[in-house]
Protein backbone atom coordinates (compact mmCIF):
# COMPACT_ATOMS: atom_id res chain seq x y z
CA UNK A 1 0.00 0.00 0.00
CA UNK A 2 2.50 2.65 -1.09
CA UNK A 3 1.64 6.26 -0.35
CA UNK A 4 -0.28 5.67 2.90
CA UNK A 5 0.25 8.67 5.20
CA UNK A 6 1.82 7.88 8.56
CA UNK A 7 2.02 10.49 11.32
CA UNK A 8 5.17 10.10 13.46
CA UNK A 9 5.07 11.93 16.81
CA UNK A 10 8.43 11.83 18.60
CA UNK A 11 10.25 14.54 20.58
CA UNK A 12 13.69 12.97 20.01
CA UNK A 13 14.81 14.51 16.64
CA UNK A 14 17.27 11.73 15.75
CA UNK A 15 14.83 8.90 16.49
CA UNK A 16 12.08 10.77 14.66
CA UNK A 17 14.23 11.00 11.54
CA UNK A 18 15.27 7.34 11.77
CA UNK A 19 11.64 6.18 11.97
CA UNK A 20 10.66 8.54 9.14
CA UNK A 21 13.51 7.22 6.95
CA UNK A 22 12.58 3.59 7.58
CA UNK A 23 8.90 4.18 6.85
CA UNK A 24 9.65 6.30 3.79
CA UNK A 25 11.92 3.57 2.47
CA UNK A 26 8.93 1.19 2.88
CA UNK A 27 6.72 3.40 0.71
CA UNK A 28 4.94 5.47 3.35
CA UNK A 29 4.24 9.20 3.10
CA UNK A 30 5.57 10.38 6.48
CA UNK A 31 4.43 13.44 8.41
CA UNK A 32 6.68 14.43 11.35
CA UNK A 33 5.55 16.13 14.56
CA UNK A 34 7.92 17.12 17.37
CA UNK A 35 5.41 16.83 20.23
CA UNK A 36 1.87 15.88 21.11
CA UNK A 37 0.42 19.39 20.78
CA UNK A 38 1.69 19.68 17.21
CA UNK A 39 0.22 16.25 16.40
CA UNK A 40 -3.19 17.17 17.83
CA UNK A 41 -3.18 20.36 15.75
CA UNK A 42 -2.40 18.30 12.64
CA UNK A 43 -5.21 15.83 13.37
CA UNK A 44 -7.59 18.74 13.87
CA UNK A 45 -6.75 20.54 10.61
CA UNK A 46 -5.80 17.77 8.17
CA UNK A 47 -7.42 14.66 6.66
CA UNK A 48 -6.86 11.57 8.84
CA UNK A 49 -3.60 9.65 8.23
CA UNK A 50 -3.53 5.88 7.77
CA UNK A 51 -1.50 5.31 10.96
CA UNK A 52 -0.34 7.36 13.95
CA UNK A 53 2.92 6.39 15.70
CA UNK A 54 3.41 8.31 18.92
CA UNK A 55 5.87 8.35 21.78
CA UNK A 56 4.32 8.28 25.27
CA UNK A 57 6.53 10.71 27.20
CA UNK A 58 6.55 14.10 25.44
CA UNK A 59 6.32 17.79 26.36
CA UNK A 60 3.14 19.86 26.00
CA UNK A 61 0.92 16.82 25.29
CA UNK A 62 1.82 13.18 25.89
CA UNK A 63 1.06 10.10 23.82
CA UNK A 64 -2.15 9.31 25.65
CA UNK A 65 -3.49 12.77 24.79
CA UNK A 66 -2.56 12.14 21.15
CA UNK A 67 -4.34 8.77 21.36
CA UNK A 68 -7.48 10.41 22.76
CA UNK A 69 -7.45 13.08 20.02
CA UNK A 70 -7.00 10.43 17.31
CA UNK A 71 -9.92 8.37 18.71
CA UNK A 72 -12.07 11.52 18.55
CA UNK A 73 -10.88 13.07 15.26
CA UNK A 74 -9.81 10.01 13.23
CA UNK A 75 -11.62 6.98 14.70
CA UNK A 76 -10.61 4.65 11.85
CA UNK A 77 -6.88 5.46 12.19
CA UNK A 78 -4.91 2.89 14.27
CA UNK A 79 -2.49 4.33 16.83
CA UNK A 80 0.84 2.69 17.73
CA UNK A 81 2.43 3.65 21.07
CA UNK A 82 6.22 3.59 21.53
CA UNK A 83 8.16 4.28 24.72
CA UNK A 84 11.42 3.61 26.48
CA UNK A 85 9.47 3.27 29.71
CA UNK A 86 7.66 0.13 28.61
CA UNK A 87 5.84 -2.04 31.09
CA UNK A 88 3.00 -4.50 31.03
CA UNK A 89 0.81 -2.04 32.95
CA UNK A 90 1.47 0.76 30.45
CA UNK A 91 0.77 -1.56 27.50
CA UNK A 92 -2.52 -2.69 29.04
CA UNK A 93 -3.55 0.92 29.69
CA UNK A 94 -2.72 1.92 26.11
CA UNK A 95 -4.75 -0.99 24.68
CA UNK A 96 -7.65 -0.25 27.02
CA UNK A 97 -7.75 3.33 25.77
CA UNK A 98 -7.85 2.23 22.15
CA UNK A 99 -4.23 1.82 20.97
CA UNK A 100 -3.78 -0.63 18.09
CA UNK A 101 -0.43 -1.94 19.36
CA UNK A 102 2.45 -1.12 21.70
CA UNK A 103 6.18 -1.23 20.93
CA UNK A 104 8.97 -0.83 23.50
CA UNK A 105 12.25 0.96 22.73
CA UNK A 106 14.68 -0.10 21.49
CA UNK A 107 12.91 -1.91 18.67
CA UNK A 108 14.23 -3.54 15.52
CA UNK A 109 13.40 -2.06 12.12
CA UNK A 110 11.61 -5.25 10.98
CA UNK A 111 9.49 -5.27 14.14
CA UNK A 112 8.38 -1.69 13.52
CA UNK A 113 7.63 -2.23 9.83
CA UNK A 114 5.66 -5.42 10.52
CA UNK A 115 3.52 -3.66 13.11
CA UNK A 116 2.98 -0.66 10.81
CA UNK A 117 1.98 -2.97 7.92
CA UNK A 118 -0.63 -4.62 10.14
CA UNK A 119 -1.94 -1.21 11.15
CA UNK A 120 -2.09 -0.04 7.54
CA UNK A 121 -4.06 -3.14 6.55
CA UNK A 122 -6.43 -2.55 9.47
CA UNK A 123 -6.94 1.04 8.30
CA UNK A 124 -7.55 -0.03 4.70
CA UNK A 125 -10.21 -2.55 5.72
CA UNK A 126 -11.86 -0.11 8.14
CA UNK A 127 -12.08 2.71 5.59
CA UNK A 128 -13.33 0.40 2.84
CA UNK A 129 -16.00 -0.99 5.16
CA UNK A 130 -17.08 2.53 6.13
CA UNK A 131 -17.19 3.54 2.47
CA UNK A 132 -19.37 0.56 1.57
CA UNK A 133 -21.75 1.31 4.45
CA UNK A 134 -21.93 4.94 3.36
CA UNK A 135 -22.82 3.96 -0.19
CA UNK A 136 -25.62 1.70 1.00
CA UNK A 137 -26.98 4.44 3.27
CA UNK A 138 -26.80 7.08 0.56
CA UNK A 139 -28.48 4.76 -1.95
CA UNK A 140 -31.29 4.06 0.50
CA UNK A 141 -31.82 7.77 1.12
CA UNK A 142 -33.06 8.43 -2.41
CA UNK A 143 -36.85 8.21 -2.62
CA UNK A 144 -38.36 8.70 -6.05
CA UNK A 145 -42.06 7.85 -6.11
CA UNK A 146 -42.99 10.91 -8.17
CA UNK A 147 -42.35 10.95 -11.91
CA UNK A 148 -40.29 14.15 -11.69
CA UNK A 149 -37.87 12.67 -9.14
CA UNK A 150 -37.67 9.35 -10.96
CA UNK A 151 -36.60 11.19 -14.11
CA UNK A 152 -33.86 13.11 -12.25
CA UNK A 153 -32.57 9.88 -10.67
CA UNK A 154 -32.53 8.09 -14.02
CA UNK A 155 -30.60 10.94 -15.65
CA UNK A 156 -28.14 11.09 -12.73
CA UNK A 157 -27.35 7.38 -13.00
CA UNK A 158 -27.02 7.66 -16.76
CA UNK A 159 -24.58 10.60 -16.66
CA UNK A 160 -22.61 8.81 -13.94
CA UNK A 161 -21.32 6.43 -16.62
CA UNK A 162 -19.61 9.34 -18.38
CA UNK A 163 -16.92 11.82 -17.33
CA UNK A 164 -19.12 14.87 -18.01
CA UNK A 165 -19.23 17.76 -15.55
CA UNK A 166 -22.65 18.02 -13.90
CA UNK A 167 -24.44 21.14 -12.62
CA UNK A 168 -27.20 20.43 -10.09
CA UNK A 169 -29.85 23.14 -9.90
CA UNK A 170 -32.76 23.60 -7.53
CA UNK A 171 -33.94 25.27 -4.37
CA UNK A 172 -32.09 24.84 -1.07
CA UNK A 173 -32.92 21.58 0.66
CA UNK A 174 -33.99 19.63 -2.44
CA UNK A 175 -31.25 17.00 -2.05
CA UNK A 176 -28.53 18.13 -4.45
CA UNK A 177 -25.75 16.58 -2.38
CA UNK A 178 -27.64 13.26 -2.21
CA UNK A 179 -27.82 13.20 -6.04
CA UNK A 180 -24.13 14.15 -6.28
CA UNK A 181 -23.26 11.17 -4.07
CA UNK A 182 -25.44 8.90 -6.20
CA UNK A 183 -23.61 10.02 -9.36
CA UNK A 184 -20.28 9.27 -7.67
CA UNK A 185 -21.54 5.91 -6.37
CA UNK A 186 -22.62 4.81 -9.84
CA UNK A 187 -19.44 6.01 -11.59
CA UNK A 188 -16.13 4.26 -12.23
CA UNK A 189 -14.64 6.59 -9.59
CA UNK A 190 -16.70 5.05 -6.78
CA UNK A 191 -13.66 3.40 -5.16
CA UNK A 192 -11.96 6.83 -4.85
CA UNK A 193 -12.92 9.71 -2.54
CA UNK A 194 -15.94 11.96 -2.89
CA UNK A 195 -14.97 15.31 -1.36
CA UNK A 196 -17.62 17.97 -0.70
CA UNK A 197 -17.16 21.71 -0.15
CA UNK A 198 -19.80 24.37 0.45
CA UNK A 199 -18.40 27.48 -1.23
CA UNK A 200 -20.73 29.74 0.76
CA UNK A 201 -19.61 28.35 4.12
CA UNK A 202 -15.90 29.28 3.84
CA UNK A 203 -14.72 32.91 4.18
CA UNK A 204 -13.57 34.21 0.83
CA UNK A 205 -10.03 34.91 2.01
CA UNK A 206 -9.65 31.23 3.03
CA UNK A 207 -11.52 29.57 0.18
CA UNK A 208 -8.57 29.55 -2.24
CA UNK A 209 -6.41 27.71 0.29
CA UNK A 210 -9.30 25.33 1.03
CA UNK A 211 -9.70 24.49 -2.65
CA UNK A 212 -6.10 24.38 -3.83
CA UNK A 213 -4.07 23.90 -0.63
CA UNK A 214 -1.16 25.99 0.58
CA UNK A 215 2.55 25.59 1.26
CA UNK A 216 4.10 26.16 4.65
CA UNK A 217 4.76 29.87 5.15
CA UNK A 218 2.51 30.88 2.25
CA UNK A 219 0.83 33.46 4.48
CA UNK A 220 0.68 34.50 8.13
CA UNK A 221 -0.51 31.54 10.17
CA UNK A 222 0.42 28.89 7.59
CA UNK A 223 2.65 26.94 9.97
CA UNK A 224 2.39 23.74 7.94
CA UNK A 225 1.44 22.78 4.43
CA UNK A 226 -2.22 21.99 3.83
CA UNK A 227 -3.72 19.67 1.25
CA UNK A 228 -6.52 21.27 -0.77
CA UNK A 229 -9.85 19.68 -1.63
CA UNK A 230 -8.76 19.11 -5.24
CA UNK A 231 -5.75 17.07 -4.13
CA UNK A 232 -7.87 15.19 -1.56
CA UNK A 233 -10.34 14.23 -4.32
CA UNK A 234 -7.65 13.13 -6.80
CA UNK A 235 -8.96 10.13 -8.73
CA UNK A 236 -12.47 10.74 -7.40
CA UNK A 237 -15.15 13.42 -7.38
CA UNK A 238 -15.24 16.97 -6.01
CA UNK A 239 -18.70 18.31 -5.14
CA UNK A 240 -18.77 22.12 -5.08
CA UNK A 241 -22.00 23.26 -3.45
CA UNK A 242 -23.27 26.86 -3.77
CA UNK A 243 -20.93 27.48 -6.69
CA UNK A 244 -22.77 30.75 -7.41
CA UNK A 245 -21.12 32.29 -4.32
CA UNK A 246 -17.61 31.91 -5.78
CA UNK A 247 -15.97 35.31 -6.31
CA UNK A 248 -14.63 36.43 -9.68
CA UNK A 249 -10.95 35.73 -8.95
CA UNK A 250 -11.63 32.16 -7.85
CA UNK A 251 -13.95 31.64 -10.80
CA UNK A 252 -11.00 32.32 -13.11
CA UNK A 253 -8.74 29.93 -11.19
CA UNK A 254 -11.40 27.20 -11.15
CA UNK A 255 -11.83 27.59 -14.91
CA UNK A 256 -8.08 27.10 -15.37
CA UNK A 257 -8.17 23.91 -13.31
CA UNK A 258 -11.04 22.56 -15.41
CA UNK A 259 -9.19 23.35 -18.62
CA UNK A 260 -5.66 22.27 -17.66
CA UNK A 261 -6.33 19.71 -14.91
CA UNK A 262 -3.65 21.33 -12.78
CA UNK A 263 -3.88 23.13 -9.44
CA UNK A 264 -1.67 26.02 -8.32
CA UNK A 265 -0.97 25.50 -4.61
CA UNK A 266 -0.99 28.81 -2.72
CA UNK A 267 2.65 29.72 -2.12
CA UNK A 268 3.78 26.48 -3.77
CA UNK A 269 4.06 24.77 -7.12
CA UNK A 270 1.59 23.32 -9.60
CA UNK A 271 0.24 19.76 -9.28
CA UNK A 272 -1.74 17.62 -11.70
CA UNK A 273 -5.18 16.43 -10.56
CA UNK A 274 -7.65 13.92 -11.96
CA UNK A 275 -10.97 15.04 -10.53
CA UNK A 276 -14.56 14.99 -11.73
CA UNK A 277 -16.49 18.15 -10.82
CA UNK A 278 -20.12 18.16 -9.75
CA UNK A 279 -21.32 21.68 -8.94
CA UNK A 280 -24.58 22.81 -7.38
CA UNK A 281 -26.43 26.03 -6.71
CA UNK A 282 -29.86 27.31 -5.71
CA UNK A 283 -29.20 30.52 -7.66
CA UNK A 284 -30.03 31.29 -11.30
CA UNK A 285 -26.52 31.14 -12.79
CA UNK A 286 -27.73 32.26 -16.23
CA UNK A 287 -29.04 35.47 -14.64
CA UNK A 288 -25.76 35.94 -12.77
CA UNK A 289 -23.94 35.59 -16.10
CA UNK A 290 -26.15 38.28 -17.66
CA UNK A 291 -25.50 40.54 -14.67
CA UNK A 292 -21.73 40.04 -15.02
CA UNK A 293 -21.43 38.31 -11.63
CA UNK A 294 -20.51 34.88 -12.99
CA UNK A 295 -18.15 34.04 -15.83
CA UNK A 296 -19.92 32.80 -18.94
CA UNK A 297 -17.04 30.50 -19.94
CA UNK A 298 -17.06 28.86 -16.48
CA UNK A 299 -20.85 28.51 -16.65
CA UNK A 300 -20.55 26.60 -19.93
CA UNK A 301 -17.79 24.41 -18.46
CA UNK A 302 -19.85 23.53 -15.41
CA UNK A 303 -23.22 23.02 -17.11
CA UNK A 304 -22.24 20.30 -19.59
CA UNK A 305 -25.08 18.26 -18.08
CA UNK A 306 -27.50 20.40 -16.03
CA UNK A 307 -29.95 18.53 -13.78
CA UNK A 308 -32.74 20.44 -12.06
CA UNK A 309 -34.12 18.89 -8.87
CA UNK A 310 -37.83 19.45 -8.28
CA UNK A 311 -39.03 21.28 -5.18
CA UNK A 312 -40.80 19.12 -2.61
CA UNK A 313 -44.13 20.81 -3.40
CA UNK A 314 -43.71 19.51 -6.98
CA UNK A 315 -43.24 15.90 -5.81
CA UNK A 316 -45.95 15.57 -3.17
CA UNK A 317 -46.23 11.80 -3.72
CA UNK A 318 -42.82 11.49 -2.07
CA UNK A 319 -43.80 13.34 1.13
CA UNK A 320 -45.48 10.44 3.00
CA UNK A 321 -42.65 8.03 2.14
CA UNK A 322 -39.92 10.51 3.11
CA UNK A 323 -41.68 11.48 6.34
CA UNK A 324 -42.28 7.84 7.25
CA UNK A 325 -38.59 7.07 6.78
CA UNK A 326 -37.52 9.98 8.98
CA UNK A 327 -40.01 8.97 11.67
CA UNK A 328 -38.57 5.45 11.72
CA UNK A 329 -35.05 6.86 11.75
CA UNK A 330 -35.67 9.13 14.74
CA UNK A 331 -38.36 7.20 16.61
CA UNK A 332 -38.02 3.55 15.67
CA UNK A 333 -40.29 1.17 13.71
CA UNK A 334 -43.15 1.16 16.22
CA UNK A 335 -44.02 4.84 15.90
CA UNK A 336 -47.18 5.36 13.78
CA UNK A 337 -48.41 8.25 11.64
CA UNK A 338 -52.12 8.97 11.07
CA UNK A 339 -53.59 9.64 7.60
CA UNK A 340 -54.67 13.07 8.86
CA UNK A 341 -51.05 14.01 9.51
CA UNK A 342 -49.98 12.79 6.06
CA UNK A 343 -52.74 14.92 4.53
CA UNK A 344 -51.62 17.96 6.52
CA UNK A 345 -48.02 17.45 5.47
CA UNK A 346 -48.96 17.17 1.80
CA UNK A 347 -50.89 20.45 2.05
CA UNK A 348 -47.80 22.40 3.09
CA UNK A 349 -45.80 24.71 0.83
CA UNK A 350 -42.43 23.38 2.11
CA UNK A 351 -40.17 26.35 1.29
CA UNK A 352 -37.30 24.48 2.97
CA UNK A 353 -38.01 21.33 0.92
CA UNK A 354 -36.72 17.92 2.07
CA UNK A 355 -34.42 19.46 4.68
CA UNK A 356 -37.41 21.18 6.29
CA UNK A 357 -39.45 17.96 6.18
CA UNK A 358 -36.66 16.10 7.97
CA UNK A 359 -36.45 18.79 10.66
CA UNK A 360 -40.21 18.65 11.22
CA UNK A 361 -40.08 14.86 11.56
CA UNK A 362 -37.23 14.99 14.08
CA UNK A 363 -38.97 17.70 16.11
CA UNK A 364 -42.29 15.85 16.19
CA UNK A 365 -40.62 12.62 17.28
CA UNK A 366 -38.71 14.41 20.03
CA UNK A 367 -41.84 16.15 21.36
CA UNK A 368 -44.35 13.32 20.82
CA UNK A 369 -46.96 12.66 23.49
CA UNK A 370 -47.79 9.12 22.33
CA UNK A 371 -46.65 6.42 19.92
CA UNK A 372 -48.98 7.81 17.25
CA UNK A 373 -48.25 11.11 15.47
CA UNK A 374 -51.31 13.07 14.39
CA UNK A 375 -51.99 16.37 12.63
CA UNK A 376 -52.68 17.95 16.01
CA UNK A 377 -49.03 17.30 16.93
CA UNK A 378 -47.73 19.62 14.19
CA UNK A 379 -46.09 22.66 15.81
CA UNK A 380 -47.96 25.88 15.08
CA UNK A 381 -45.15 27.43 13.08
CA UNK A 382 -45.06 24.35 10.83
CA UNK A 383 -48.80 24.18 10.16
CA UNK A 384 -50.12 24.47 6.57
CA UNK A 385 -51.64 27.83 7.53
CA UNK A 386 -48.15 29.29 7.12
CA UNK A 387 -48.89 29.40 3.40
CA UNK A 388 -51.28 32.30 4.01
CA UNK A 389 -53.00 34.59 1.55
CA UNK A 390 -50.77 35.85 -1.28
CA UNK A 391 -48.96 39.12 -0.77
CA UNK A 392 -50.43 41.93 -2.84
CA UNK A 393 -48.15 44.79 -3.83
CA UNK A 394 -49.20 47.85 -5.77
CA UNK A 395 -46.48 48.49 -8.39
CA UNK A 396 -47.49 52.17 -8.47
CA UNK A 397 -46.46 52.56 -4.82
CA UNK A 398 -43.04 50.91 -5.23
CA UNK A 399 -40.15 53.32 -5.63
CA UNK A 400 -37.11 51.73 -7.24
CA UNK A 401 -33.79 53.54 -7.88
CA UNK A 402 -33.26 54.61 -11.47
CA UNK A 403 -29.85 52.91 -11.58
CA UNK A 404 -31.17 49.53 -10.38
CA UNK A 405 -31.21 47.65 -7.09
CA UNK A 406 -29.51 44.56 -5.66
CA UNK A 407 -32.07 41.83 -4.97
CA UNK A 408 -29.83 40.43 -2.22
CA UNK A 409 -29.61 43.83 -0.52
CA UNK A 410 -33.39 44.15 -0.76
CA UNK A 411 -33.86 40.71 0.81
CA UNK A 412 -31.38 41.59 3.55
CA UNK A 413 -33.26 44.81 4.34
CA UNK A 414 -36.58 42.93 4.51
CA UNK A 415 -35.09 40.37 6.93
CA UNK A 416 -33.66 43.12 9.17
CA UNK A 417 -36.96 45.05 9.25
CA UNK A 418 -38.95 41.88 9.95
CA UNK A 419 -36.74 41.06 12.96
CA UNK A 420 -36.98 44.66 14.19
CA UNK A 421 -40.76 44.68 13.70
CA UNK A 422 -41.02 41.60 15.92
CA UNK A 423 -38.71 42.91 18.63
CA UNK A 424 -35.91 40.41 17.93
CA UNK A 425 -38.20 37.36 18.32
CA UNK A 426 -36.96 35.09 15.52
CA UNK A 427 -39.91 32.69 15.67
CA UNK A 428 -42.32 35.61 15.33
CA UNK A 429 -40.23 37.13 12.53
CA UNK A 430 -40.23 33.79 10.69
CA UNK A 431 -44.02 33.59 10.95
CA UNK A 432 -44.24 37.19 9.76
CA UNK A 433 -42.12 36.32 6.68
CA UNK A 434 -44.02 33.01 6.25
CA UNK A 435 -40.89 30.87 6.31
CA UNK A 436 -39.67 28.24 8.82
CA UNK A 437 -37.43 29.58 11.57
CA UNK A 438 -34.35 27.71 10.29
CA UNK A 439 -34.73 29.36 6.87
CA UNK A 440 -34.71 32.77 8.58
CA UNK A 441 -31.61 31.80 10.58
CA UNK A 442 -29.94 30.65 7.34
CA UNK A 443 -30.69 34.03 5.72
CA UNK A 444 -29.28 35.84 8.77
CA UNK A 445 -26.06 33.82 8.55
CA UNK A 446 -25.88 34.39 4.79
CA UNK A 447 -26.21 38.18 5.10
CA UNK A 448 -24.20 38.49 8.33
CA UNK A 449 -27.18 39.71 10.36
CA UNK A 450 -26.94 39.31 14.14
CA UNK A 451 -29.98 39.33 16.40
CA UNK A 452 -28.42 42.14 18.43
CA UNK A 453 -27.93 44.44 15.43
CA UNK A 454 -31.38 43.76 13.93
CA UNK A 455 -33.47 42.95 16.96
CA UNK A 456 -34.36 46.40 18.19
CA UNK A 457 -37.76 47.82 17.44
CA UNK A 458 -37.83 51.08 15.50
CA UNK A 459 -37.24 53.96 17.86
CA UNK A 460 -35.80 51.77 20.63
FENCOR-V647270 format. One line per field, one symbol per residue. ss: DSSP state (@ for helix, = for strand, . for the rest). phi: phi as a letter, one per 20 degrees, with the letter a starting at -180 (. if undefined). A space follows every 10 residues. Layout:
BEGIN
ss = ???
phi = ???
END
This chain:
BEGIN
ss = ....=====. ..@@@@@@@@ @@@@@...== ===..@@@@@ @@@@@..... =====..... ..@@@@@@@@ @@@....=== ===....@@@ @@@@@@.... ====....@@ @@@@@@@@@@ @@@@@@@@@@ @@@@@@@@@@ @.....@@@@ @@@@@@@@@. .....====. .....@@@@@ @@@@@..... ...=====.. ...@@@@@@@ @@.=...... .....=..@@ @@....==== =.@@@..@@@ @@@@@@@@@@ .===.=...= ==...===== =...@@@@@@ .....@@@@@ @@..====.. .@@@.@@@@@ @@@@@@@@@@ @....==.@@ @@@@@@.... ..@@@@@@@@ @@@@@@.... .==.@@@..@ @@.@@@.... ....@@@... ......@@@@ @@@@@@@@@@ @....@@@@@ @@@...@@@@ @@@@@@@... @@@@......
phi = .fnfeceddb eegfffffff fffffeneee ddceafffff ffffedgfff bddcfeebfm beffffgfff feebfeefdd dcaedfbfff ffffffeoff abceffcegf ffffffffff ffffffffff ffffffffff fedcefffff ffffffffff fddffddedq ffneoffffg fffffeefeg fdfdddbefe edggfdffff fdnbefnfbg nefbfcfeff ffegnccddd elffefffff gfffgfffed lcdeffmced cecdcedcdb aeeeffffff emdbffffgf ffegcecdef fffecffeff fffffffffe cnfefdcegf fgffffefel felfffgfff ffffffdfdb ececffefgg fdfgfgefgf fddegfeedd ffenbeffff ffffffffff fdmnefffff ffemcfgfff ffffffemee ffedeefgnf
END
